[in-house]
Each structure stands twice: as structure tokens, then as C-alpha cells.
Amino acid sequence: MRIVSWNVNGIRAVQRKGMFDPFLLSLQPDIICLQETKADQSQSDCDLTGYEEYWHSAAKKGYSGTAIFSKRPPISVITGLPANLVKKYQLAGDSFGNPNDEGRIVTAEYDDFFLVTVYTPNAKGDLSRLALRHQRWDPAFLSYVRALQSKKPVAICGDLNVAHTDDDLANPKQNVGKAGFTSEEREGIGQLLDAGFVDSFRIFTQGNGHYTWWSNFSGARARNVGWRIDYFLVSQDLAPRVQAAEIHAELMGSDHCPVSITLDT
């Protein structure tokens, strides 16, 4: 079973470019997880034969948003974080708004695992949203997935908006302390790993040069000056079933490329 995650940076834009069908034909996913859809279901031309669609769109039009398209019908689907965690971690919002109203999480429950797709809030170039992310969002999300993990294994996928180690971006020295490579953001993903989640890509591939996002400026993608900020993290109990974890840098349509895992069913 192949599960694919892709920050499309606007599903309608990818469709206008004619890039969504080649993505489907190339990867033939059983489950598709999308981030930054920037649309609700009624605004998209997606009508994928054989897939059930589950959308979680932001209250603000044309912003953020996640979705799961699945050939395998889930037992249940949850959108967003539970109300008790929103209250506990004071996620009512900052100057940008409430991150739980931004369509950032969809969770699908299957017989043998939970699948969580997430679009983690960006710290912003001036780090104006770093405090919300570090002090509230990351702890709330960690608490959420740990609760799921107490019931059955969990696969987390999506744009986590952080490069974890020096090997996860082309120019680590120049970017220390900048958005996406602050100690606070790196701590957040480190706590997920400490909680028993495994970075599936690193099971198979070590070293640098493997990126999932590139700036639109200065020919960054052509020169492979990028960042690995899109992940599949899996519970330790699920890790032995991961047969492959791949980055599909050849597939165009967004400033991110798709990433995938193949699970032994």
C-alpha cells in the first residue's frame, strides 16, 4: 500500500498547470494526503474515481487546508485537534488567528493504524509565529498523536515546516536561527522522535542532498538548494512494515514535491 503526501501550495493551481494527473499516474497512490490545499471541496475539480475524499479547509478562504483521499475506506475521520487540547494549550490564536481554524489536520483511522496529515504553522520570516508554534501548537500536537499512539500505531505525514538536522537543508550554517531551522522548531520534531516516532526516510537514506521544498527564486530547485521539511514519521511498531520511503523530486506542480511510504499490508 502506497501512501503519498504532498504540499500542493494550492490544489486549484496544480490542476490548472495540468500537474495533478501526472502525479496520480506516476505514483498510483492508495491514499493521498494533501497540505495547503487553499480551497474547500466545492472549489476543486478533484473527483477521483475510487477514492473517498475528506477535506478540512481553513475558515479563511484560500488559505492553508488539508485533505485525505483514500481508496481504503477509513473507520472514522477526525478534523483538527480535540477541544480539550485547544483549551489546555490555549490555541485560541495569536495575531494571525486560531491555528485550529486553519484546516491543518485530518486524521483517518484504519483497522491497524491511524494516519495523520498535518500542515504545521510556519514560524514566519520574522519569527512572529514562533512562540505560538513552540509553546502551544507543537506541545498540543505531540499530546494528540501520543494519545492516538496509545490505541494503535500512527503514521504522521505532511509539511512540518522544519529541517531537523544539518543534513536536511543545503545551507545549514547560513540558516541557523532562521524560520524552519530554529532551535525551537527543531526541538519540536525532536520531541516527536523521542516519543517513539521514526523518521521513515532515514531508515533507508542517509546524508544530505535529499530535499522536498525549494525557493522559487534563483533557480533553487534546478540547483537542488533545498530543504527537507516534508516527512513521514511512523510509530516504532509500524516501522518494520515500511518497505520504502521516497522523495519524488521529479514531480512538479508545487514548490514542494511529493513524498511517500510503501507499507506491507
N, C-alpha and C positions, 0 to 999 in steps of 0.2 A: 504494500500500500504506500503510495507516494503522497506526502503532504507538502504543499508548496505555500510559501509566504512571500508576499510582495507588497512593498510600499509603492503604490501606483502613482502617488502625487497627483491624484485626480483621475478617477475611473473614466470620466467622460473624455478627458484629454487623451488617454491611452486609446480609447475606442476611435476617436477622431483621427488619430495617427495611424489607425489600422494595425495596431501592435498587439491587441488582446488575443485575436485568433491565432497568430503565430506562436504566442506564448502557450496557448492551450494545446496546439498541435505538437509543439516541441516537447513539452513536459508531460502531457496527458495525466494531470493530477487526479487523484481520487478525492482529495479535499483541498480547497483553495482558501487561504487566509489572506485578506487584503487589509492594508492600512492606508490612511489618508485618502479615503475614497472621495471626500469632498462632495458628497451627493447623498440623497436618500434613494431608496429603491425605485421610486416613481420617476426619478430623473435619469436613470440609467437605461441603456439599451440592452443590458445583460439579460438574457433569457436562455440560460444554458440547459440544454436538454439533458436530463438525467441527474441534475443537481438540485438539491433543495437550498434555498437562499435564506440567510439570516443576517440582517443588517442592523447596525447600531450607529445611527447618524447623529451628528452634533446638533444641539439646539440652534446654534448659529449656522446659517446657510452657507454652503460652500467651504466648510472648514472641517478638518480632521475627519473622523469617522472610520469605522472598521466593518468588516463583513466576513462571514464564512459561507462558502458554497460547498456542499457535501453530497457525494454520491451515496454515502453510507448514512442512513438516517440516524441522527443522534437521539439519545433517550430524552434529553432536555437541553434547553439553551438558556443561558443567563446573559444579560447585558449589563455592563457597568459593574461597580463594586457594591456590595451589600450596604444597606442603610446604616447598620451598626458600625461598620468601618468608616464610613463617611463621617459619622458623628464622632467616633473615637479619635480619628486623626484630623479632625477639623478641616475637612476638604470642602468646606463651603465656598472656598475660592480665594483668589488674590485679585490684583488689579486687572488681570486678564479674564477672570471668571472662574466658575467651578469646573475643575477638570473632569468631574464625574458627569457633567452635562455635555462633554465634548466627544462622545461616542468612541471612547478609547479602548474598550474591552468587549470582546464577545467570547463566551465560554460555551463549548459544546461538550456534553457528557456522552461518552460511548460506553459500551459494556465493560471495557477493560482499561480505559484511561479517560482523563479529561484533556481537552485541547483548549488552550487559552491563547487567543491572539490579542496583542496589545500594541498600542501606539503611545509610547511613553512621552509625557510632556517634554518639550525642548527647553533647555535652560535659558535660551535666548542669547544672542551675541553679546549683550551687555550683562549677562548672568542675572537678569532681573527676575527670572523664574526659578533660579537655582534653589532658593530657600524652600519654596513650595515643593519642589521635586524631592529634595534631600530629606527634609524634615517631616513631610506629610505623605506625598504620593508614594515614594519608594517603600517606607515602612508599611503603609496600608496595603500595597500590592503584595509585599512579602507575606504579610499576615494572611491575605486572601489565598495565595497559592499554597501556603503551608497547610491551611485548613482543608483545601482540596486534596492535598497530598496525603493527609491523614486518612482519607477514604479510599483512594486508588491512585495509581501513578498519574503524573501530569506531564504534558508537553506544553511548553510556553514558546510561542513564536511571535516574531514581529520586529518592529523598529524600536529598539531600546534606547536609541539616541545617545549611545556612549560607546567609545572604543575602550575595551577593558585593559589591554596591555599595550606595550610599545609595538608589538608585532601586529596590532590591529589598525594601524594607520601608517601612512607613508612617511610622515614627518613628525614623529613624536616630540622631539626636543622643541621644535618651534610652536607646538600646540599645548604644552603643559600649562594647565590653569585656564585654558580657553574652553568654551562651551563644547561639550562632548568629550572632554579629556581633563575634567577637573577631578581632584581627589574625592570630592563628594559624590560625583556621578559614578566614578569607578568603585567607590565603596558600596554603592547600591547594588551593582551587579555582583560584586564580591560576596555580598550577603546572601544573594540567591544561590551562589555556588556553595557557600558554607552551609546552606540549609539542605544540601543534598542534591541540587540540580547539577547536571553535567552539560558543558558546552559541547554539543554533539559534533560540531565541525572539527574541534580539536581532538576528537577520538581518532580521526583519520588523517588530519593535515596539520602540520606544524609550520612555524616560520611566518614571515611577512609576505606581502605582495598579493594577499587574498582579500579583496575589498568588495563592499556591497553598495557604497554610496560615493559619488564623485561630484565635486562642484561643477556647475555649468560654465565656469569661467576658465580661461587659459588652457583649454584643451585637456583638462584634468583627467577625463576618462580615457582619452586616447593615450595619454602618458601613464595611465594607471596610478595617478596620485590620488589615492582614495582613503576611505575609512571602512572598517568592518563594524557596522552598527546594527545589522540585522542578524538575528540569531534564532536557533532552535535550542532551547535548554530543556533537558528531559530529566525526570526523576531517575535515580540510580537503578531502580527496579525496571525501568523502561529501556535504559541504555543498552543492555545486551540485545535488544530486538532491533536496534538501529543498524541497518545493513549499509547505509550510505548517508552522508551529509554533504551537500554540494552547494556551491555558489555558481549561479548561471549568469556570469558577467557578459556573455554574448547576446543576451536577450535585452532588447532596447525598449524604449517607450516611457521611461521614467528616469529620474536622476539616481534611483535605486535599481538594483537588479533583483530578480527572484532568488530565493534560497529554498532548499528542500531537504527533507529527510525521507528515506525509504524504510518502512517498518516491516519486519517479519510478522505476518498475521497468524 
